[in-house]
């Protein structure tokens, strides 16, 4: 049995791949080590990459109840923090494969200079 692919299908698939590559490239281009950026209000900040990875897993799974329970736990034990306003940070590192960004708090206050790991989506556009 042979499969014949039409030119329209191949062009459509190639176009989709180009669009995906451009979208990924745009995110990577915006985030660069050393850049000062703003983190969105109400984002969850983690001190431990493994706890962020678990949060990301729960979020991606789409189980809102499990995610809410985990957030309540990590925020309650201060394994994570949630700030109500946008804050300035400097990017220290980017893990594109896990969508994690290491940052240093630059906003003045008692946490200035502290380091955190965030989901890349927490970075303001």
N, C-alpha and C positions, 0 to 999 in steps of 0.2 A: 504494500500500500504506500503510495507516495503522496506527499502533501505539497501542493503548489501554493505558494504565497503570492498574493497579488501585490503589485507595486504600491497601491494605495495603503495596504496594511503595513507594509515595510516602512513607507514614509511616515505613517502615523506613529508607529512604534519608535522610530528614530526621533521624531519630533518630541514625543513624550520623554524620551531619555534625555534629550538636550534640555528640556524645561526643568526636569528634576535636577540635572547637574547644575544648571544656573541657579536654582533655588538654594541648593546646598552651598554653592560657591558664595552666594550673597550673604548667607548667615556667617560663613567662615570669614569672609572679607570684613564684615562689620566688627567681629570680635577678634581682637589681636592683643597679644601680650603687651602690657605696658599702657594700654589705652585706659582712659578714665571714662567710665560709663555710669549710667544711673540704673539702679535696680527698682523694678516696679513695686509700688505699695502693696502690702499684704503678702508679699512673697515669703516663702519659708526658707530660712537660711540654716545650713547645717555646718557643724564643726567636723563631722565625720563623713567621709565619702561613702562608706558602706550604708549608713543610715539614709543618705540621699538616694542611693541606688535602690534601697527597699521602697522608699517613697515613690520613686519613678516607676518601679515595677507595679506597685499598687495603682498608681494613677493610670498607667497604660492598660491595666487589666480592666479598668472601668467599673470596679466595685466601689461605689461611692461610700458605702457604710464602712468597709474595711479601711479605705483611705482616711475617712474622718476619724475612725478609732485610732489609727496609727498616728495621725497628726496630733490628736489630743494627748496621746501617750508621750511622744517625743517633745512636744511643747511643754507638757506638764513636768517632765523630768529635766527640762532645759538642755536636752540633746539637740534641740533646734529652737530657732527664734523666729518671730514674725513681727515685722515692723510696719506700722500703719501709714508711713509716708515714704515716698521715693528717697533713696539714699545714694550718695556717690561712692563708687568703688574704683579701684585700679585692678585690672585683670593681671593675675600672676601666672595663670596657666589655663589651657583649654584642652579638654579631652573630647574630641569630636565624636569618637566612637560611642561614648556614654552620655554625650550631651551635658557634661559637667564642666563648670567653670570655677576655677579657684580665684578668689578675690581678696583684696585687702580693703577694709573699711577706711574711706578717706573723709567721710563726713565728720565734722568736729563733734566731740563728745567723749564720754568715757570708753566707748568701744572703738574709737579711732585707732587704727593700726592693727586691729584684730583681723584674723584670717578666717575665711569661710569657704564652703563649697556650695554652689547653687546650680539649679537646673538652668540650662542656657536660655530657656524661655522666660526666665525671670528678668533678664536684661531688657531694659526699655528700648523700644525702636528708635 
